[in-house]
Amino acid sequence: MKIFLHILFTLFLSLTSIDSIRSQDGILYNSDLAQEGYVLSTHDFNTYLIDQCGQIVNTWSAWNIDLHAKLTDEGNIYYIKEGRIIERDWEDNVVVEIEYNVPELKLVYDIVKMKNGNYLVNCRWAISSAELIQLGWDTNLGGTNLIDGVVEINPQGEIVWAWNIADHTVQDIVTGASNFGSIKNNPQLLDIRAISDFDWQFNEAFMFNGIDYNEELDLILVSVRKMSEFIIIDHSTTTEEAIGNIGGDYGKGGDILYRWGNPQNYNPSSNASRHLYYQHNPNWIEFGAHKGGIIVFNNGLSTDLGSSVIIVTPDIDSLGNFIMVDSTFSPNIPDREIGYEIFDYRSSEYTSGAKVMENGNIYITSGEWDQFIEITPSDEIAWNYKLEDIHYTYRTEKYPKTHPGLVDKDLTPGGTIESPPSDYECMDFSVSTADLIDESFEISIIQNENTLEINSQLEDLSAIRIFDRMGRRISSTIAKGKNQEINISTIRNQLIVLQIENNTHQTINKIIYLK
């Protein structure tokens, strides 16, 4: 099977555009280059866990949730809905429900469950017009009554740590405001007047739309969409220290330790290029060549550049401090940028996400088009799935089959989300084993006008299968003896993969152009 994939799927995708495999919903492409695992996705009235072939292995009645769900080590899903933190077990029972409906705080967008059982959540704090004026708010941005932050909430519903961006802003226009100061001399603060008004407002200020947590470093990574940056803040502070600029492991309180994506926000004279445009879903990279770096989905909104996936590794000195070069956080350019033409044929200006898998592949949610794609480090498509109907998938999560939450769970396939199901003939490589090839299993193939003559020198043949360049099986023939003739009169003028199996279930695969 491994040989089959290597020959068929890898080569054919180099010969075929993505357009040619997106004529349907559901599974479009699966290969053994993909990370063996399962995808968690919310669609319509349920949240589903699907396998590599798009088959549903579990369903939760979690719908109308705030954007997307994640999987715990116990096999529960957790998510935000209407200001509540909810967990459902594998059998769909609600096992955690934390009500946090208070006027001064709204939980939004993204949530991370920590190893201590607490939850880190993007939030918005209530703020009055008077308080905004004191921060030098640009009234041309409209009137908001919310400003962004991060809270840590324990299972009892108590806030045990909090951080508010209102405590860490600067601006150089309104001289009488409390945060008046030099933008360039305060890169650890966000310029409240640099918020873009290009995107919608809807009572949103900075629009924190994604969060990740590094347990080892005790650092929080946040996407600040309307600044086109991601920032890193110190979680080792107390809530009191997080208000100021002293304290914590880095000694800087709640001030920003690192920021990247739009250097002109804090250094208008910088020659460094802007790279992010209204991004989503920054994540620390735990695996592969860029381990320790950050991956982010760059939506590319407001540009003609299109979407991309960007990987960048912050430069850090020997003491663990983030480095600035020429008053700009380093590096100036990303380690790697993957254009949307590689992972999809349409740009996704909203929602979306990207994450590096255990095998080094990159798993991408192209949210505007409900397309879930996995690519290898060498930019080969390894997996491709299309959720039925266009409805803006915020994000999906892919988990390896070794994830603790999947151990000892019933993962029996049971139907598909899409109806009718995809006609792609999917091979489930996650449950297959590689066949050993006996070197004595040799064949010869003669192509005539309407037939292929297949001759085995030593082994009797048992089956002959033909696959098209989308990996779909065109025909399957039971063979007997050492020689077989296959009719190809209806499938000429195309590339095929001919899979030949002998009576000991060994296989040989041949790429053939049928004249």
BELTA-V856657 format. One line per field, one symbol per residue. psi: psi as a letter, one per 30 degrees, with the letter a starting at -180 (. if undefined). burial: + if it has 9 or more other C-alpha atoms within 8 Angstrom, else -. A space follows every 10 residues. Layout:
psi->???
burial->???
This chain:
psi->eeeeeeedee eefffkleef ghgllakfkk lgflkjakkk kkkcglkkkl afggkkflkk hjlhlidlll klffglkllk jhgkkkkkae ggkjfkjjkh ikefkkkldl kkklfgflkk kklkkkklee eeefggkjff fljlgkllak lkklffgkjf kkkkfffhll lgejfflfgk akeefifglk jfggkkgell dhgkcfijgl klkjeefhkk kkkieffhll lklkffllee efeagkllff ggbglkeklk eiffefifgk fkkkfkjhll ikkkkflafg kfakkkjjfg kglgflllkk kkjkkkafgg kkkkkhgkkk lfllekkjlf feflgkkjfl allkkklegf lkkkjiefgh kkkkllfggk kfkkkjkkkj gikellkkkl fgkeffkglj hkkillelkl lkgkjkkiff gllkkkkkff iklkkkkaeg lkkkkkeekk kfkkkkkagg gkkelkkklk afkkkkkgfg hlhlklkjkk kafggllkkk kkjj.
burial->+-++++++++ +++----+-- ++--++++++ ++-+++++++ +++-++++++ ++++++++++ -++-++++++ +++-++++++ +-++++++++ -+-+-+++-- ----++++++ ++++---+++ +++++++-+- -++++++--- ---+++++++ +++++-+-++ +++++--+++ ++----+-++ -+++-+++++ ++--+----- +--+++++++ ++++---+++ ++++++++++ +++++-+++- ++++++++-- -+++++++++ +++++++--+ -----+++++ +++++-++-+ +-++++++++ +----+++++ ++++-+---- -++----+++ +--+--++++ --+++-+++- ++++++++-+ ++++++++++ ++++++---+ ++++++++-- -+++++-+++ +-+-++---- -----+++-- ++-+-+-++- ----+----- +-----+--- ++++++--++ ++++++++++ +++--+--++ ++++---+-- ----++++++ +++--++++- +--+-
